[in-house]
Amino acid sequence: QVQLVESGGGLVQAGDSLTLSCAASGFTFRHASTGWFRQDPGEEREFVAAINWGTESTSYADSVEGRFIISRDNAKNTVYLQMNSLQPGDTAVYYCAVDRSFSRIPQRDQNEYDYWGQGTQVTVSS
């Protein structure tokens, strides 16, 4: 069955960097677009970044553009989120998700994703 397992979260200070990983199994990873979303308690889950299958084109939320980098390694069935210059406002549970619909562009709408990981906590102290 499809499994997405996030790792790499933790407690860091403002200005630090952190890299999240999401290991996928149970489907043809290279044919799936992947995205990262985040959710703070009491808030709506929001889009962070996405990378398309095939062309590996990327899309970022305005709040993380220039600080975060999404990438993927199809040989390892893994997608990464490198987070630089972290701010307290980046504190959230981060989820990876998979879109297996062969979308032409990386999707920002969470409804386009059909499988989700369990999430990993990122806490940024000031």
HELIX and SHEET records of a PDB file:
HELIX    1   1 PHE A   29  HIS A   31  5                                   3    
HELIX    2   2 PRO A   88  ASP A   90  5                                   3    
HELIX    3   3 GLN A  110  GLU A  112  5                                   3    
SHEET    1   A 4 GLN A   3  SER A   7  0                                        
SHEET    2   A 4 LEU A  18  SER A  25 -1                                        
SHEET    3   A 4 THR A  78  MET A  83 -1                                        
SHEET    4   A 4 PHE A  68  ASP A  73 -1                                        
SHEET    1   B 6 GLY A  10  GLN A  13  0                                        
SHEET    2   B 6 THR A 120  SER A 125  1                                        
SHEET    3   B 6 ALA A  92  ASP A  99 -1                                        
SHEET    4   B 6 SER A  33  GLN A  39 -1                                        
SHEET    5   B 6 GLU A  46  ILE A  51 -1                                        
SHEET    6   B 6 THR A  58  TYR A  60 -1                                        
SHEET    1   C 4 GLY A  10  GLN A  13  0                                        
SHEET    2   C 4 THR A 120  SER A 125  1                                        
SHEET    3   C 4 ALA A  92  ASP A  99 -1                                        
SHEET    4   C 4 TYR A 115  TRP A 116 -1                                        
END                                                                             
